[in-house]
């Protein structure tokens, strides 16, 4: 089985599949992800880790060369290109495909006032909206889309606080984008409501920018902390794709694969 496993729940799914006897090739988006996966309890199991980027053509070639029998897409909910490439490759190869989809967070369930919640549909729209909400923008959307905020004209006079993974490559990217060391929060989650609250306070946040990555991605604790402090929250809505098959639990994935 080939699993696109660039998230914590994707790594947990890989561990579950290995524990139930499946042979797994797991694809991650960075060396750091590969290290996390390798550090999981996978000893004695049939696991191959790929940390090289694969577009559709490269994945088709890889799948043919490695006799891949099925594709499990547990990539990040916002990694649209990964899912689109995986579905196209599955169709080209005639392989079964299942999307492992984490649940959404109910945005109104964390006590945030309706006027404080701003749902948008792109990073550019998020930058424009955040600029209207305050002067200190606390970004919790990761490093891959920092450029959209760092170069947004609407945010030129604003202070950006970037919470990112503590890796040398990510820190270097922040610096290159003009985000000063004092504006970088280099921490590995998960983050509790209490920790989010203290960080928002410490950096004087007026508005928090996030994705709806579900409870696994900590969306619920961000919203709860922002609600306690009366902060505005800009949520970049999850892209909508038409998946041929969706599973919500590892058990559903295992049943799907066992029938193949």
C-alpha positions as CSV (number, residue, x, y, z in Angstrom):
1,X,0.0,0.0,0.0
2,X,1.2,3.5,-0.7
3,X,0.2,6.1,1.9
4,X,0.6,9.8,1.5
5,X,1.3,10.4,5.2
6,X,2.5,14.0,5.7
7,X,0.5,14.6,8.9
8,X,0.3,13.2,12.5
9,X,-2.9,11.4,11.8
10,X,-1.3,10.0,8.6
11,X,1.6,8.7,10.5
12,X,-0.8,7.1,13.0
13,X,-2.7,5.5,10.1
14,X,0.6,4.0,8.8
15,X,1.3,2.5,12.3
16,X,-2.2,1.0,12.4
17,X,-1.8,-0.5,8.9
18,X,1.6,-2.0,9.7
19,X,0.2,-3.4,13.0
20,X,-2.5,-5.2,11.0
21,X,0.0,-6.8,8.6
22,X,-0.1,-4.5,5.6
23,X,3.1,-3.7,3.7
24,X,3.3,0.1,3.5
25,X,5.3,2.6,1.5
26,X,4.7,5.9,3.3
27,X,5.4,9.3,1.6
28,X,6.2,12.3,3.7
29,X,6.8,15.9,2.7
30,X,10.1,16.5,4.5
31,X,13.1,14.8,6.1
32,X,11.6,15.9,9.4
33,X,8.4,14.0,8.6
34,X,10.5,11.0,7.7
35,X,12.3,11.1,11.0
36,X,9.0,11.3,12.9
37,X,7.7,8.3,11.0
38,X,10.9,6.3,11.4
39,X,10.8,7.0,15.1
40,X,7.3,5.5,15.4
41,X,6.8,2.0,16.6
42,X,7.5,0.3,13.3
43,X,10.2,-2.1,14.2
44,X,9.7,-5.5,12.6
45,X,7.2,-4.2,10.1
46,X,7.4,-3.9,6.4
47,X,7.8,-0.1,6.0
48,X,9.4,1.9,3.2
49,X,9.7,5.7,3.6
50,X,9.8,8.1,0.7
51,X,10.7,11.7,1.4
52,X,11.2,12.8,-2.2
53,X,8.4,14.9,-3.8
54,X,6.4,13.0,-6.4
55,X,4.2,14.7,-9.0
56,X,1.7,12.6,-11.0
57,X,4.2,11.3,-13.6
58,X,6.8,10.5,-11.0
59,X,4.3,8.8,-8.8
60,X,3.0,6.7,-11.7
61,X,6.5,5.6,-12.4
62,X,7.2,4.9,-8.8
63,X,4.0,2.8,-8.4
64,X,4.8,0.7,-11.4
65,X,8.4,0.1,-10.3
66,X,7.4,-0.8,-6.8
67,X,4.3,-2.9,-7.5
68,X,2.0,-0.6,-5.5
69,X,-1.4,-2.3,-5.1
70,X,-3.5,0.6,-3.6
71,X,-3.3,4.3,-2.7
72,X,-4.3,5.8,0.6
73,X,-4.3,9.6,0.6
74,X,-3.8,10.8,4.1
75,X,-2.1,14.0,3.0
76,X,-2.9,17.4,4.7
77,X,-6.5,18.6,4.0
78,X,-5.1,21.7,2.3
79,X,-2.5,19.8,0.2
80,X,-4.8,20.0,-2.9
81,X,-2.0,19.2,-5.4
82,X,-1.0,16.1,-3.6
83,X,-4.6,14.7,-3.6
84,X,-5.3,15.7,-7.2
85,X,-2.0,14.0,-8.3
86,X,-2.9,10.9,-6.3
87,X,-6.4,10.6,-7.8
88,X,-5.1,11.1,-11.3
89,X,-2.4,8.5,-10.8
90,X,-4.8,6.0,-9.4
91,X,-7.0,6.5,-12.4
92,X,-4.1,6.1,-14.8
93,X,-2.9,3.0,-13.1
94,X,-6.3,1.5,-12.4
95,X,-5.5,1.3,-8.7
96,X,-8.0,1.5,-5.8
97,X,-7.8,4.9,-4.0
98,X,-9.2,5.9,-0.6
99,X,-9.1,9.4,1.0
100,X,-8.4,9.3,4.8
101,X,-10.1,12.5,5.8
102,X,-9.8,14.2,9.2
103,X,-13.0,15.8,10.6
104,X,-13.6,19.5,10.4
105,X,-13.9,21.6,13.5
106,X,-17.3,23.1,14.1
107,X,-16.3,26.8,14.1
108,X,-19.1,28.0,16.2
109,X,-18.6,25.4,19.0
110,X,-15.7,27.0,20.7
111,X,-17.3,30.1,22.2
112,X,-16.1,32.6,19.6
113,X,-18.5,35.4,18.9
114,X,-19.9,35.4,15.4
115,X,-18.6,38.9,14.7
116,X,-15.1,37.7,15.6
117,X,-15.1,34.8,13.1
118,X,-14.1,35.5,9.5
119,X,-14.2,32.6,7.0
120,X,-12.3,33.1,3.8
121,X,-11.3,30.9,0.8
122,X,-7.7,31.9,-0.1
123,X,-4.5,33.1,1.5
124,X,-4.8,36.4,-0.3
125,X,-8.3,36.9,1.1
126,X,-7.0,35.9,4.5
127,X,-4.3,38.6,4.3
128,X,-6.8,41.3,3.3
129,X,-9.3,40.3,6.0
130,X,-6.6,40.1,8.8
131,X,-5.4,43.6,7.9
132,X,-8.9,44.9,8.7
133,X,-9.0,43.2,12.1
134,X,-5.9,44.6,13.8
135,X,-2.2,45.4,13.7
136,X,-0.6,42.2,15.1
137,X,-1.3,39.2,13.0
138,X,-0.6,35.8,14.6
139,X,-0.1,33.3,11.8
140,X,-0.7,29.6,12.6
141,X,-0.9,28.3,9.0
142,X,2.6,26.9,8.8
143,X,5.5,27.9,6.6
144,X,4.5,26.9,3.2
145,X,2.3,29.9,2.6
146,X,4.1,32.5,4.6
147,X,5.0,34.4,1.4
148,X,1.4,35.2,0.7
149,X,1.3,37.1,4.0
150,X,4.8,38.5,4.1
151,X,4.4,40.1,0.6
152,X,0.7,41.2,0.9
153,X,0.4,45.0,0.4
154,X,-2.4,45.1,3.0
155,X,-0.1,43.8,5.6
156,X,2.9,46.0,4.8
157,X,2.5,48.1,7.9
158,X,1.3,45.3,10.2
159,X,3.3,43.1,12.5
160,X,3.4,39.4,11.5
161,X,4.0,36.7,14.1
162,X,4.7,33.3,12.5
163,X,4.3,30.1,14.4
164,X,6.3,27.5,12.5
165,X,8.2,24.2,13.0
166,X,11.6,24.6,14.6
167,X,13.7,23.4,11.7
168,X,16.7,25.3,10.2
169,X,15.1,25.4,6.7
170,X,11.8,27.0,8.0
171,X,13.6,29.5,10.2
172,X,15.8,30.5,7.2
173,X,12.7,31.0,5.1
174,X,11.1,33.2,7.7
175,X,14.2,35.4,7.8
176,X,14.4,35.6,4.0
177,X,10.8,36.8,4.0
178,X,11.7,39.6,6.4
179,X,10.2,38.1,9.5
180,X,12.5,39.1,12.4
181,X,13.6,36.5,15.0
182,X,11.4,38.2,17.6
183,X,8.4,37.5,15.4
184,X,9.1,33.8,15.0
185,X,7.5,31.3,17.3
186,X,9.4,28.1,16.5
187,X,7.5,25.3,18.3
188,X,6.3,21.8,17.6
189,X,2.6,21.2,18.6
190,X,0.2,20.0,19.8
191,X,-0.9,23.2,21.5
192,X,-3.4,23.3,24.3
193,X,-5.9,26.1,24.8
194,X,-3.9,27.4,27.7
195,X,-0.6,27.5,25.7
196,X,-2.3,29.1,22.7
197,X,-3.8,31.7,25.1
198,X,-0.3,32.5,26.6
199,X,1.3,32.8,23.2
200,X,-1.4,35.1,21.9
201,X,-1.0,37.3,25.0
202,X,2.8,37.2,24.9
203,X,3.0,38.4,21.3
204,X,0.1,40.9,21.6
205,X,-2.0,39.3,18.9
206,X,-5.1,41.2,17.6
207,X,-6.1,38.5,15.1
208,X,-5.3,34.8,14.6
209,X,-5.1,33.3,11.1
210,X,-5.6,29.5,10.9
211,X,-6.9,26.7,8.7
212,X,-9.8,24.4,9.6
213,X,-7.5,21.4,10.1
214,X,-9.7,19.7,12.6
215,X,-8.9,18.8,16.2
216,X,-5.7,17.0,15.0
217,X,-4.5,20.3,13.6
218,X,-5.4,22.1,16.8
219,X,-8.1,24.3,15.3
220,X,-10.4,23.8,18.3
221,X,-7.8,25.0,20.9
222,X,-6.9,28.0,18.8
223,X,-10.5,29.1,18.5
224,X,-11.1,28.5,22.2
225,X,-8.1,30.6,23.2
226,X,-9.0,33.4,20.9
227,X,-12.5,33.4,22.3
228,X,-11.2,33.8,25.8
229,X,-9.2,36.8,24.7
230,X,-11.8,38.3,22.5
231,X,-9.5,38.1,19.4
232,X,-10.6,38.0,15.8
233,X,-10.0,34.8,13.9
234,X,-9.6,34.4,10.2
235,X,-10.2,30.8,9.1
236,X,-9.1,29.7,5.6
237,X,-11.8,27.3,4.6
238,X,-10.9,23.8,3.6
239,X,-10.7,23.1,-0.2
240,X,-13.5,20.9,-1.5
241,X,-12.5,18.0,-3.7
242,X,-14.6,15.2,-5.2
243,X,-12.9,12.1,-3.7
244,X,-14.0,8.7,-5.2
245,X,-13.9,7.1,-1.7
246,X,-13.6,8.6,1.8
247,X,-12.8,6.9,5.1
248,X,-13.0,8.6,8.5
249,X,-11.2,6.0,10.6
250,X,-8.3,3.7,10.2
251,X,-10.7,0.8,10.6
252,X,-12.6,2.0,7.5
253,X,-9.3,2.2,5.6
254,X,-8.4,-1.3,6.6
255,X,-11.8,-2.7,5.5
256,X,-11.5,-1.0,2.2
257,X,-8.0,-2.4,1.6
258,X,-8.9,-5.9,2.8
259,X,-11.6,-6.1,0.1
260,X,-9.1,-5.5,-2.6
